[in-house]
């Protein structure tokens, strides 16, 4: 499957660029791949943060409603990642 890339230009501080370049070299990957990896990690963290906020908003209902607690087998990483 071919990836769909979009070229973007960003401006980094020199220190940021130097640090990222060193990390990329140490990991044996391109600067662009490293930046994509960092962005993906931040995007995943944002999704989990949004999920946590949503879960907190539903916590009272979830802990007090027996019909909702019957679905606890669907909770957790296995459900999110499609694993069994």
KELO-731486 format. One record per residue: z, x, y of N, C-alpha, C in turn; residue number from 1; residue in three letters. Coordinates in Angstrom, 3 decimals. Example, Ala and Ser with C-alpha at 12.3 -4.5 7.8 and 13.67 -1.06 7.14 Angstrom:
BEGIN
<<7.800, 13.190, -5.690>, <7.800, 12.300, -4.500>, <7.800, 13.200, -3.300>, 1, "ALA"> <<7.080, 12.850, -2.250>, <7.140, 13.670, -1.060>, <7.870, 12.900, 0.030>, 2, "SER"> 
END
This chain:
BEGIN
<<0.000, 0.841, -1.171>, <0.000, 0.000, 0.000>, <0.000, 0.887, 1.235>, 1, "UNK"> <<-0.962, 0.701, 2.096>, <-1.063, 1.486, 3.316>, <-0.089, 0.954, 4.361>, 2, "UNK"> <<0.560, 1.871, 5.037>, <1.487, 1.479, 6.093>, <0.721, 1.244, 7.381>, 3, "UNK"> <<1.206, 0.323, 8.170>, <0.582, -0.004, 9.446>, <1.378, 0.675, 10.547>, 4, "UNK"> <<0.831, 1.717, 11.146>, <1.521, 2.470, 12.174>, <1.024, 2.072, 13.555>, 5, "UNK"> <<1.914, 2.204, 14.524>, <1.584, 1.987, 15.927>, <2.058, 3.223, 16.681>, 6, "UNK"> <<1.197, 3.792, 17.480>, <1.579, 4.978, 18.246>, <2.355, 4.552, 19.480>, 7, "UNK"> <<3.522, 5.177, 19.686>, <4.362, 4.931, 20.852>, <4.743, 6.261, 21.456>, 8, "UNK"> <<4.819, 6.281, 22.753>, <5.256, 7.492, 23.448>, <6.654, 7.250, 23.986>, 9, "UNK"> <<7.553, 8.186, 23.701>, <8.916, 8.083, 24.208>, <9.268, 9.385, 24.924>, 10, "UNK"> <<10.250, 9.310, 25.789>, <10.724, 10.496, 26.492>, <12.142, 10.784, 26.001>, 11, "UNK"> <<12.330, 11.997, 25.478>, <13.627, 12.433, 24.975>, <14.196, 13.499, 25.890>, 12, "UNK"> <<15.503, 13.612, 25.887>, <16.138, 14.752, 26.527>, <15.805, 15.978, 25.694>, 13, "UNK"> <<15.708, 17.145, 26.327>, <15.353, 18.363, 25.606>, <16.318, 18.613, 24.445>, 14, "UNK"> <<17.613, 18.429, 24.691>, <18.620, 18.654, 23.643>, <18.399, 17.703, 22.464>, 15, "UNK"> <<18.063, 16.447, 22.746>, <17.782, 15.489, 21.671>, <16.590, 15.966, 20.844>, 16, "UNK"> <<15.534, 16.363, 21.542>, <14.322, 16.825, 20.860>, <14.611, 18.054, 20.001>, 17, "UNK"> <<15.369, 18.994, 20.553>, <15.703, 20.210, 19.808>, <16.513, 19.887, 18.554>, 18, "UNK"> <<17.504, 19.020, 18.697>, <18.334, 18.656, 17.554>, <17.522, 17.931, 16.486>, 19, "UNK"> <<16.694, 16.995, 16.909>, <15.862, 16.258, 15.943>, <14.894, 17.185, 15.227>, 20, "UNK"> <<14.284, 18.105, 15.964>, <13.341, 19.038, 15.352>, <14.044, 19.894, 14.298>, 21, "UNK"> <<15.261, 20.368, 14.602>, <16.022, 21.177, 13.636>, <16.340, 20.370, 12.386>, 22, "UNK"> <<16.754, 19.121, 12.562>, <17.060, 18.267, 11.410>, <15.802, 18.063, 10.568>, 23, "UNK"> <<14.678, 17.789, 11.220>, <13.418, 17.571, 10.496>, <13.033, 18.803, 9.687>, 24, "UNK"> <<13.171, 19.951, 10.294>, <12.843, 21.200, 9.592>, <13.767, 21.388, 8.392>, 25, "UNK"> <<15.071, 21.176, 8.600>, <16.039, 21.336, 7.507>, <15.784, 20.354, 6.366>, 26, "UNK"> <<15.317, 19.152, 6.691>, <15.048, 18.149, 5.664>, <13.630, 18.250, 5.098>, 27, "UNK"> <<12.814, 19.098, 5.684>, <11.456, 19.293, 5.190>, <10.552, 18.101, 5.437>, 28, "UNK"> <<10.777, 17.406, 6.546>, <9.938, 16.254, 6.889>, <9.438, 16.411, 8.316>, 29, "UNK"> <<8.454, 15.610, 8.659>, <7.911, 15.684, 10.007>, <8.878, 15.078, 11.013>, 30, "UNK"> <<8.713, 15.469, 12.252>, <9.517, 14.921, 13.341>, <9.358, 13.404, 13.383>, 31, "UNK"> <<8.128, 12.928, 13.248>, <7.864, 11.482, 13.288>, <8.561, 10.751, 12.145>, 32, "UNK"> <<8.521, 11.331, 10.952>, <9.181, 10.692, 9.814>, <10.690, 10.624, 10.031>, 33, "UNK"> <<11.259, 11.686, 10.579>, <12.691, 11.694, 10.864>, <13.051, 10.595, 11.861>, 34, "UNK"> <<12.276, 10.482, 12.930>, <12.548, 9.452, 13.939>, <12.415, 8.068, 13.315>, 35, "UNK"> <<11.389, 7.848, 12.476>, <11.245, 6.553, 11.793>, <12.454, 6.275, 10.900>, 36, "UNK"> <<12.934, 7.306, 10.178>, <14.121, 7.147, 9.323>, <15.341, 6.760, 10.148>, 37, "UNK"> <<15.535, 7.431, 11.273>, <16.672, 7.117, 12.151>, <16.549, 5.695, 12.692>, 38, "UNK"> <<15.356, 5.310, 13.105>, <15.153, 3.957, 13.626>, <15.417, 2.918, 12.538>, 39, "UNK"> <<14.923, 3.164, 11.335>, <15.167, 2.228, 10.224>, <16.651, 2.081, 9.937>, 40, "UNK"> <<17.393, 3.185, 9.991>, <18.835, 3.115, 9.758>, <19.511, 2.271, 10.841>, 41, "UNK"> <<19.105, 2.428, 12.074>, <19.690, 1.645, 13.166>, <19.298, 0.169, 13.063>, 42, "UNK"> <<18.065, -0.100, 12.658>, <17.631, -1.494, 12.491>, <18.415, -2.174, 11.368>, 43, "UNK"> <<18.646, -1.451, 10.257>, <19.465, -2.001, 9.164>, <20.887, -2.255, 9.635>, 44, "UNK"> <<21.444, -1.316, 10.397>, <22.805, -1.481, 10.908>, <22.886, -2.702, 11.813>, 45, "UNK"> <<21.857, -2.953, 12.595>, <21.848, -4.117, 13.483>, <21.813, -5.410, 12.666>, 46, "UNK"> <<21.017, -5.444, 11.610>, <20.950, -6.637, 10.760>, <22.315, -6.909, 10.142>, 47, "UNK"> <<22.957, -5.861, 9.605>, <24.282, -6.050, 9.005>, <25.304, -6.487, 10.047>, 48, "UNK"> <<25.196, -5.954, 11.249>, <26.104, -6.366, 12.319>, <25.909, -7.837, 12.657>, 49, "UNK"> <<24.667, -8.272, 12.735>, <24.383, -9.685, 13.012>, <24.884, -10.573, 11.875>, 50, "UNK"> <<24.750, -10.100, 10.631>, <25.253, -10.851, 9.489>, <26.776, -10.951, 9.537>, 51, "UNK"> <<27.422, -9.876, 9.965>, <28.883, -9.877, 10.059>, <29.354, -10.880, 11.111>, 52, "UNK"> <<28.665, -10.927, 12.244>, <29.020, -11.886, 13.294>, <28.846, -13.312, 12.775>, 53, "UNK"> <<27.752, -13.562, 12.065>, <27.509, -14.903, 11.516>, <28.566, -15.254, 10.474>, 54, "UNK"> <<28.933, -14.299, 9.634>, <29.956, -14.550, 8.612>, <31.305, -14.835, 9.269>, 55, "UNK"> <<31.644, -14.082, 10.310>, <32.903, -14.325, 11.023>, <32.932, -15.721, 11.622>, 56, "UNK"> <<31.781, -16.179, 12.137>, <31.712, -17.512, 12.737>, <31.932, -18.607, 11.697>, 57, "UNK"> <<31.567, -18.331, 10.447>, <31.701, -19.328, 9.377>, <32.961, -19.151, 8.540>, 58, "UNK"> <<33.769, -18.142, 8.848>, <34.901, -17.790, 7.998>, <35.863, -18.951, 7.786>, 59, "UNK"> <<36.244, -19.652, 8.837>, <37.208, -20.754, 8.693>, <36.670, -21.835, 7.758>, 60, "UNK"> <<35.411, -22.235, 7.968>, <34.821, -23.246, 7.092>, <34.726, -22.744, 5.657>, 61, "UNK"> <<34.321, -21.521, 5.499>, <34.108, -20.958, 4.172>, <35.412, -20.859, 3.382>, 62, "UNK"> <<36.489, -20.470, 4.061>, <37.760, -20.297, 3.347>, <38.471, -21.624, 3.102>, 63, "UNK"> <<38.133, -22.674, 3.847>, <38.831, -23.953, 3.713>, <38.040, -25.034, 2.979>, 64, "UNK"> <<36.755, -24.829, 2.767>, <35.909, -25.841, 2.140>, <35.622, -25.429, 0.696>, 65, "UNK"> <<36.197, -26.139, -0.257>, <36.040, -25.779, -1.677>, <34.578, -25.817, -2.123>, 66, "UNK"> <<33.779, -26.692, -1.570>, <32.362, -26.741, -1.959>, <31.650, -25.458, -1.578>, 67, "UNK"> <<32.002, -24.877, -0.451>, <31.391, -23.613, -0.052>, <31.867, -22.456, -0.923>, 68, "UNK"> <<33.140, -22.462, -1.305>, <33.665, -21.353, -2.102>, <33.122, -21.356, -3.526>, 69, "UNK"> <<32.536, -22.462, -3.955>, <31.920, -22.489, -5.284>, <30.684, -21.599, -5.342>, 70, "UNK"> <<30.161, -21.228, -4.200>, <28.947, -20.418, -4.158>, <29.236, -18.927, -4.013>, 71, "UNK"> <<30.447, -18.498, -4.270>, <30.791, -17.091, -4.086>, <29.993, -16.160, -4.994>, 72, "UNK"> <<29.420, -16.671, -6.053>, <28.614, -15.817, -6.928>, <27.351, -15.342, -6.231>, 73, "UNK"> <<26.981, -15.976, -5.128>, <25.802, -15.552, -4.373>, <26.137, -14.517, -3.308>, 74, "UNK"> <<27.396, -14.211, -3.127>, <27.818, -13.257, -2.108>, <27.546, -11.826, -2.538>, 75, "UNK"> <<27.436, -10.968, -1.562>, <27.425, -9.535, -1.819>, <26.058, -8.894, -1.763>, 76, "UNK"> <<26.067, -7.598, -1.937>, <24.875, -6.772, -1.845>, <23.811, -7.170, -2.876>, 77, "UNK"> <<24.240, -7.564, -4.063>, <23.266, -7.901, -5.110>, <22.379, -9.050, -4.656>, 78, "UNK"> <<22.967, -10.041, -4.014>, <22.194, -11.192, -3.539>, <21.274, -10.769, -2.400>, 79, "UNK"> <<21.775, -9.974, -1.472>, <20.996, -9.538, -0.321>, <19.804, -8.706, -0.771>, 80, "UNK"> <<20.004, -7.820, -1.730>, <18.947, -6.914, -2.182>, <18.100, -7.492, -3.310>, 81, "UNK"> <<18.376, -8.712, -3.729>, <17.580, -9.329, -4.784>, <17.892, -8.788, -6.168>, 82, "UNK"> <<19.046, -8.171, -6.338>, <19.427, -7.616, -7.642>, <20.224, -8.647, -8.411>, 83, "UNK"> <<20.341, -8.427, -9.701>, <21.136, -9.321, -10.554>, <22.394, -8.653, -11.000>, 84, "UNK"> 
END
